[in-house]
């Protein structure tokens, strides 16, 4: 059981600002920080300005949720000769209660299959308003990968080998995605993925955005060699030297476009689907990316197509809510010696309720 460190940081950053904002309330005077805080609140309210015939705003100050999260990921390496390996770790399931106020959420999570030797680290932070959204994430793999499938050519392949333990792969991905929702007055991302509003009539919207990610990949070729030797001496002899690299780092700058739709198929029920494709330009470590060298290093072969998808099913009567949603990210990287395909995501199942009705929303349902 452990406290979510990212939420603690957010709380510590925002709490002093909120206290300072109230510092002169007794004399009815606003400090500079208080005025700045009010300005930020005003901007946030504008971001959440909606057509109430389509979107029902949040009526409560607080929320509490019990959530179960299932994390998954897969990594595929392919050499220039066509040899490929697919890696994925054991699935992780966490359960935790959360309580929230405004944009602040905190709680505990319990890893149901906790392994003390595993060094995996994960951080996922999403901020959804009606107009804009932001996803920040960092994933650092542990040492619990397994070789799920391999293909060395010449009939040496296996699509189902039960998972050979392999601790020679380490992957770290850090990034952020930001997007703008064009039809934000009638289409609500928060209704689908943070339950802070309710979609009352079906609506969809195009979305445009951009992103930045930093990838780090290391592969211990000697350990891969030993793993394949245990499987088959013949397979071990066929390993491509193109996979003999120690560590690769690259950045990915992308622009994206997509579409989301919220289908209200029955009272209080919502089925949400969102898909976005991004065109990313990837720079490997060592490629200079200064203003003068970008044109010199520019190559159309460095463009790759990535994507992110979301799917959710929610019941929400503004007081109580339950449902499930999933998010999946996909990244691709291709160079002359090898290419990689990586996808990761999570599925969340939750139940919760809101409480502490706001004064401006006294009309009960």
Secondary structure, 3 states (H helix, E strand, C coil): CEECHHHHHHHHHHHHHHHHHCCCHHHCCCCHHHHHHHHHHHHHHHHCCCCCCCEECCCEEEEEEEEEEEEEEEEEEEECCCCEEEEEECCEEEEEEEEEECCEEEEEEEECCCCCCCCCEEEEEEEECCCEEEEEEEEECCCCEEEEEEECCCCCEECCCCCEECCCEEEEEEEEEEEEECCCCCCCHHHHHCCCCEECCCEEEEEEEEEEEEEEEEECHHHHHHHHHHHCHHHHHCCCHHHCCCEEEEEEEEEEEEEEEEEEEECCEEEEEEEEEEEEEEEECCCCCCCCCHHHHCCHHHEEEEEEEEEEEEEECCCEEEEEEEEEEEEEEECCCEEEEEEEEEEEEEEEEEEEECCCCCCCC
